[in-house]
Amino acid sequence: MRRLLFATALGATFASAALGQERGGTAPIAPAVVSPEASADRRITVRLYAPKAEAVRLDASDVPGVPFGAGAPMTKGENGVWQATLGPVPAGAYRYAFIVDGVPTLDPRNPSTSEANLNPWSLIYVPGSDVFDTKPVPRGAVAEVTYYSDSLATFRRMHVYTPPGYETSGRKYPVLYLLHGAGDSDHSWSTAGRAGFILDNLIAKKSTKDMIVVMPARTRPSPDCRWAAARRSTSPPRTPRSSAT
């Protein structure tokens, strides 16, 4: 039985190959692309496989030396992979996107993202900071919380940091509110801002007190945004109640 299944599969493989040759050959195999990369000397390299693209630029104004809006040029290799190397840069998190023939595009090889007010960005972290780096210290938690705001009559989102041991301590903590800038969102503090890692490291060194940090969405949603649309189509829950904005 196993020999029969193997022979059937082998025959199907040869038949598929023959059919591909009759139709003009198989499609080219895309090269393996690694992106992004942060080197030991703190240089950032990003790559994008786009063999049919005519022009690709790197939008990364967070990176020192990259002009806002203009971006940085990328070079196309013979294998269809576009590449750009920036830096060296200071340790920290940097957001970027590709502009492919005028269309903003996230890095398809990078699962790390950071939300701004109007759009997401791909995210790379360059290590080398005693404050920003991920270190072997007790870890707190960053939670994404959705709540209903009575004052705005719509759903809102915030991120909340709680220090190590918060769930079992039973004690009261001071609360710090972090408000983002006009172009960012509540997601920005814990991604591009590395808020959770910074607080974990500072608390471990006893450079700051244990605290709760609330990172609310500061931007008021427009009437046609997805939150407002959800409000029109569903009845809002009455608990929990909040007047936070």
C-alpha positions in Angstrom: 0.0 0.0 0.0 2.8 2.4 0.9 4.6 1.6 -2.4 1.4 2.4 -4.3 1.0 5.7 -2.6 4.6 6.6 -3.2 4.4 5.7 -6.8 1.2 7.7 -7.2 2.7 10.8 -5.6 5.9 10.5 -7.7 3.9 10.2 -10.9 1.8 13.3 -9.9 5.1 15.2 -9.3 6.5 14.3 -12.8 3.2 15.1 -14.4 3.1 18.5 -12.8 6.6 19.3 -13.8 5.9 18.2 -17.4 2.8 20.4 -17.5 4.8 23.4 -16.2 7.3 22.9 -19.0 4.6 22.7 -21.6 3.2 26.0 -20.3 6.6 27.8 -20.6 8.3 26.6 -17.4 7.6 27.1 -13.7 7.5 30.4 -11.9 10.8 31.7 -10.6 11.5 30.9 -7.0 11.7 33.9 -4.8 15.0 34.4 -3.0 15.2 34.0 0.8 14.8 37.5 2.3 15.8 38.5 5.8 14.4 41.8 7.0 15.1 43.7 9.1 18.6 43.2 10.5 20.4 45.2 13.2 24.1 44.6 13.1 26.6 44.7 16.0 27.7 48.2 15.0 24.0 49.4 15.1 23.4 49.6 11.4 19.9 48.8 10.2 19.4 46.9 7.0 16.0 46.3 5.4 15.1 44.3 2.3 12.0 43.8 0.1 11.5 41.3 -2.7 9.7 43.3 -5.4 11.0 42.3 -8.8 8.4 44.2 -10.8 8.6 47.4 -8.8 10.0 50.4 -10.6 10.9 52.6 -7.6 11.1 51.7 -3.8 12.0 54.2 -1.1 12.3 53.7 2.7 10.1 55.9 4.8 11.9 55.9 8.2 11.9 59.5 9.6 12.5 58.1 13.1 16.0 57.1 12.0 18.5 59.9 12.3 19.5 61.3 8.9 16.4 60.2 7.0 14.5 63.2 5.8 10.9 63.4 6.8 8.6 62.7 3.9 11.4 62.2 1.4 12.7 58.9 2.8 15.8 57.1 1.8 16.6 55.5 -1.5 16.7 51.7 -1.8 18.9 49.8 -4.3 17.5 46.9 -6.4 19.6 43.8 -6.8 19.6 41.4 -9.8 17.5 38.9 -7.8 14.7 41.5 -7.4 15.5 42.3 -3.8 15.6 46.0 -2.8 17.9 46.9 0.0 18.9 49.9 2.2 21.3 50.2 5.1 21.2 53.1 7.5 23.3 54.1 10.5 25.0 53.5 12.7 22.1 54.7 14.9 21.6 55.1 18.7 20.0 52.1 20.5 16.3 52.2 20.4 13.1 51.3 18.5 12.6 52.6 15.0 9.5 52.6 12.8 9.6 52.3 9.0 7.7 51.4 5.9 8.4 50.8 2.2 7.1 53.2 -0.5 6.6 50.8 -3.5 5.8 52.8 -6.6 4.1 55.4 -4.4 2.2 52.9 -2.2 3.1 52.6 1.5 3.8 49.0 2.4 4.7 47.2 5.6 7.7 44.9 5.7 6.2 41.4 4.9 9.1 39.7 6.6 8.7 41.6 9.9 5.9 40.6 12.3 6.7 43.5 14.7 4.5 46.6 14.1 3.6 49.8 15.9 0.4 51.7 15.4 0.4 55.5 14.8 -2.8 57.6 14.7 -3.6 56.9 11.1 -1.5 53.9 10.0 0.7 51.0 11.3 4.4 50.8 10.8 7.0 48.1 10.8 9.2 48.1 13.8 12.9 47.3 14.5 14.7 47.4 17.8 18.5 48.2 17.9 19.9 46.9 21.2 22.6 48.5 23.3 20.8 50.5 26.0 20.8 49.7 29.7 17.3 51.2 29.9 15.6 50.1 26.7 16.9 46.5 26.3 15.1 43.4 27.3 16.9 42.2 30.4 16.7 39.2 32.8 14.6 41.2 35.4 11.2 40.6 36.9 8.6 41.4 34.3 5.5 43.5 34.6 2.6 43.3 32.1 1.1 45.6 29.4 -2.6 45.0 28.8 -4.7 46.3 25.9 -8.0 47.4 27.5 -11.2 48.4 25.6 -13.8 50.4 27.5 -16.9 52.5 26.9 -16.6 56.3 27.4 -19.8 58.0 28.4 -18.4 61.4 27.8 -17.6 60.6 24.1 -20.4 58.1 23.7 -18.1 55.6 22.0 -15.7 52.8 22.7 -12.1 53.7 23.5 -8.9 51.8 23.9 -6.0 52.2 26.3 -2.8 50.3 27.3 -2.1 49.8 31.0 1.3 48.7 32.5 1.3 47.0 35.9 4.5 46.2 37.7 5.9 42.8 38.7 3.8 41.2 41.4 0.8 43.5 41.0 -1.7 40.7 40.6 -0.9 39.2 44.0 0.3 42.2 46.1 -3.1 43.6 47.2 -1.4 47.0 47.8 -2.1 50.5 46.3 0.1 51.9 43.6 0.7 55.4 42.3 -0.6 55.9 38.8 1.2 57.8 35.9 -0.8 58.8 32.8 1.2 59.0 29.6 -0.4 61.0 26.8 0.9 60.5 23.3 1.5 63.1 20.6 -1.0 64.0 17.8 0.6 61.6 15.3 0.7 58.6 17.6 -1.7 56.3 19.5 -2.0 54.5 22.8 -0.1 51.6 21.2 2.9 53.7 20.5 4.2 53.9 24.1 4.6 50.2 24.5 6.0 49.5 21.0 8.1 52.3 19.7 8.4 53.8 23.2 9.4 50.5 24.9 7.5 51.7 28.0 7.1 48.2 29.6 10.8 47.3 29.2 11.9 50.7 30.5 9.7 50.5 33.6 10.8 46.9 34.3 14.5 47.9 34.1 14.1 51.0 36.2 12.1 49.2 38.9 14.6 46.3 39.0 17.4 48.9 39.6 15.2 50.7 42.2 15.6 53.8 40.1 11.8 54.4 40.3 8.9 53.2 42.4 6.5 50.5 41.5 3.6 52.1 39.6 0.7 51.6 37.3 1.1 53.5 34.0 -2.1 54.3 32.0 -1.6 55.0 28.3 -4.9 56.2 26.9 -5.9 57.0 23.3 -5.6 60.8 23.3 -7.0 61.4 19.8 -10.8 61.8 19.6 -12.3 59.5 16.9 -14.0 61.1 13.8 -17.7 60.4 13.3 -17.0 57.9 10.4 -14.3 55.9 12.2 -14.7 52.2 13.0 -15.5 52.8 16.7 -18.3 55.2 15.8 -19.6 52.8 13.3 -19.7 50.0 15.9 -21.5 52.3 18.3 -24.2 53.0 15.7 -24.7 49.3 15.0 -24.6 47.9 18.5 -25.9 48.9 21.9 -23.1 49.9 24.3 -22.6 48.0 27.5 -23.3 50.0 30.6 -20.5 48.3 32.6 -17.7 49.2 33.1 -18.6 52.9 33.1 -15.9 55.4 32.5 -15.6 59.1 31.7 -12.0 58.8 30.6 -11.1 60.3 27.2 
